[in-house]
Amino acid sequence: MAEITEIQGRWGTVELAVTREDIRAAASWRMHEARHAVIVHLGGPMRQLETELDGVATRPSPPAAGDIWVVPAGRNYASQAHGGIIRYGVLYVDPRSLAELAGPEGAQIAPRFAHRDEFLYRAVERLAGLIGRDDDVSELLGASLGQALSLHLLQRYRADEAAPGPRGPLLSDRARERLQEHIHARLGDRIALDELAAIAGMSPHNLLVAFRRAFGTTPAQYVIAQRLRRVRWLLANSAQDITAIALETGFASHSHLTTAFRRHVGLTPRDFRRRWREDS
């Protein structure tokens, strides 16, 4: 049986559960919550991951620390994973608290899978460090972080900003899955908008609209994010040199990767690898 340890903290309407789990024998999770849930991978090797939301499956490349999954309230989420000893946090936010800030419609948030959000990641890590501390300063800091995270969800993940509306092109569940599979399988190659449009059965213009509604980002930004996720995993879990990693993940050179990595992650690939090994 998998070894699991969990700690929990609550600050007003925000709750955080941080779990350390051994998934060397594989593990599966299911979730159906009345609250919004933000799952944050905080560390540890995960070599295989499959996720599903309302019956629609995704198979992202293995996550690195800081990758997040946003599961809106009332949605059915399931996942299976295999790896080592991992640590993850689940942040729960009551939709009613968001409704008080933005009205009933504003309380709805859009799902994200294997997304990167440095503020959310670092804030959850900081909040995790406050669990079990009951001094006044820690309580005030926890309440402030909880409020900041709620506001961040409203600003960055509101469903009316990313979800499909009544008009305009939409991606079917099957088209969305096929696009993800194609992109994840071709991260080392040039991925053209025309080929993605052909897979979706749309014009390039309609794909741009439908893709943003489905994924909350443009195809180009999504591809970059997935390439960098793969880079982070290879840096943490392989001995490949950085030039080889760059070429394998679609970057033209070591310097091209370093520029993109520093812009999105805030560290060079070399520094990221060094810090990961120091923390492991």
N, C-alpha and C positions, 0 to 999 in steps of 0.2 A: 504494500500500500504506500502511496506517495506521501512523503513527509511534508507537512504544511504547518507553518506558523503564521499567525495573523495578529496585527495590532490595529486598533481603531481609535479615531478621534472625531469629535463633533464640535462644530463652531456655528451656532445658530442653525440655519437651514442647510448648511453644508457639512457633509460627512466624508471622511476619508478612511478607507481600509487598505492597509499595506500588507502584502502577503509575500512570504518567502516559500517557494515550493520546489520540490524535486520532481522534474518531469523527464527523467532519464528513461522511465518506463512508459512514457507518453501520458498525456492528461487531456481531459475534455471539460469544458465549462458551458453552462447555459445561463441565460439571463432574460428575465422579463420583469422589468421594474416599473413602478409608478413614477419613479424619479428619473431624471436624465443621469446617465452614467458616462464618465470619461475614464477610459482604461489607459494607463500610462505604463509602458515597459521601462522599468527603472534599472535593469541590469541583468546580466547572466546570459549564457548562450542558449539560443533557441534556433535549432537547425531546420525545423520544418513547422509551418503554420498554415492552417486552413481556417477561414472564418466564414460566417454565414449570417445574413441579416434578412429576416422575413423570408427565408427559403432561398435567397440569392447568394450563391457562394462566391468567394474571392480567394485567390491563392497568392498573396503577396510574397515577395522574397523575405527571408527571415529578418525580423526586426532588430534594430539597435536601440540602445538606451535613448529614451526621449520620444520614440514613436508612440502615437496615440490613436485610439479608436474612440469615436464619439457615438454613443448609442442613445438616441432620443427615448424619452419616456414612452412606455407602451409598446415598444418594438421587441421582436424576438431575436435574440442574439445567441449564436453558438460558435464554439471554436474548438479545434483540436491542435495540440502542439506536442513536439518532441524535442528534447535538448538536454540541458543540464539543470543546475540549480539556479532558478531565476527569482527575481524580485519584481513585483509590479504593484501599482496602486490603482484603486478604483475610487474616483471622486464622484459622490452622489450629490446632485443639486435638485431641490424641490422646485418643480415648475411654477408652483404658486408664488414662490419668492421672486421669480423672474416676471411673473404676471403683474406683481405689485410695482415693478420698475418700468415695464414696457407695455402693459395691457395684455389681455388674454392671447391675442394673436402673436405678440412679441415673445411669449413664453415658449414658443415652439422652436426647436433647433434642428439643424440638418445633420445627417450622419456623416462621419468621416472614417476612413479605413486606412491604417498605416500612414497617418498624416504627421507632419512635423510642425511643432509649435513650441519654440524655445521658451517663451514666457510661461506657457501652461506647464511645460515640463519642469522648469526650475521652481515655479511657485508650488507645485505639488511636492517636489523634493523638500522644499523649505517647510511646507506644512507637515510633511511626514516627520521632520525633525522635532516638531512641537508636540507630537503625540505623547501623552503621559506627563507632560509638564503642566502644573496647575498654578504657577505663580502668575501674578497680575499682568506682568509684561508679556508673557507667553500667551495668555488668554487674549489680550488686546491684539497682539500680532496675528494670532490665528483668526480672530474675527475680521481683521482688516484684510488678510489674505483671502479669506472666504468670500468677502464682499468683492474684492478685486477680481477673483476668478469668475464670480457670477456675472459681473459687468463685462468681462472679457468674452464669456460665452455669448452674451447678448450682442456684442459688437461684431464678433468674428464668425459666429455660427448660427445666426438667426435663419430660420427656415425661409422666411420671405425674401432673404437675400440670395439663397442658393437653390431652393426647391423649385420644381416646375410649377408654372402658373397655368392658367386655363388656355393660353394661346402659345403658339410657337412649337418648334420641333422638339420631340422628346426621344430619349434613348429607351428602347425596350430593355428589360432585364437581361435578355440573351445578348443583345448588342453590347451592353455595358460589360458583361462577362467576357465576351470575345475580344473587346478592346483591351481589357486588362491583361488577358492571357497573351495577346499579341505583343503588347508593350513589354511585359515582364520577360518574355522569351527573346526579345530583340534589343535588350538594353545596350549591347555592345555595337549595334548597327545604327545607321542613320534611319530615323523614323520620320517619314514624310506625312504631312497633313493629308495629302491625296490618298495615301494607302489606308490611313485610318478612316477617312470618309467612305472609301470603298467597302471596308469591313462593316461599317455601320449602315451602308446602303443609303447614304445621304450625300448632298453636295458639301464641299468644304465649309461654306458659310453656315449651312444648317448644323453641321457637326460642331462648329465652334459654339453656337448657341446651346445646343443640346448637351454638349460635353460639360460646359460650365454649370448648367443646371444639375447635372447628375453628379459631378465630382467637386464642384465649388472652385474650380480653377481651369485654366486653359490647357489644351493638350500639351503644349510645349513645357509649361510649368510642371505639369504632372510627370512628364518624362524625366525632367531634371530631378524632381523630388525622388522618383523611384531609382534613378541612377545613383544618387547620393545615399539613399538607404542601402543599396547594395554595396557601395564603397565602404560605408561604416561597418557593415557586417564583415566584409573581407579584411578590413584593417584590424578588427577585433578578434577574428577567428581564423586567420590564415597567416602564413609567413611570407606571402607574396610581396615583392617589392612594389613600391608605389607606382612606378611607371607601368608595370604589368597590370596592376589594378586599374589604372587610368584607361589603358587601351581596352581592357576587358569590359569596361562599363560605359564605353562610348565617348570618352574624352580623348582629345587629340594628342595630349602629352602630359607629362608630370606637372608642368607649370599650368596648363589649362585646368587640370583637376584641382590643383592647389588654390588657384584664384576662385573657382566656383565653390570649393569646399569652405574656404575662409569666409566668403560672402554669406553663405547659408548657415554654416555651423558655428562660425566665430573662432575656429582654430584651423591650423594647417593639418593635413592628414597625418604628418609625422607626430605633431603634438597630441592629436586625438589618440593615436595608437599608444603613445607613451603613457598618457593619462589612464587609458583603459587598462593597460597592464599593471599600472601602479594600484588601481582600485580593485583589480581582480584577486 
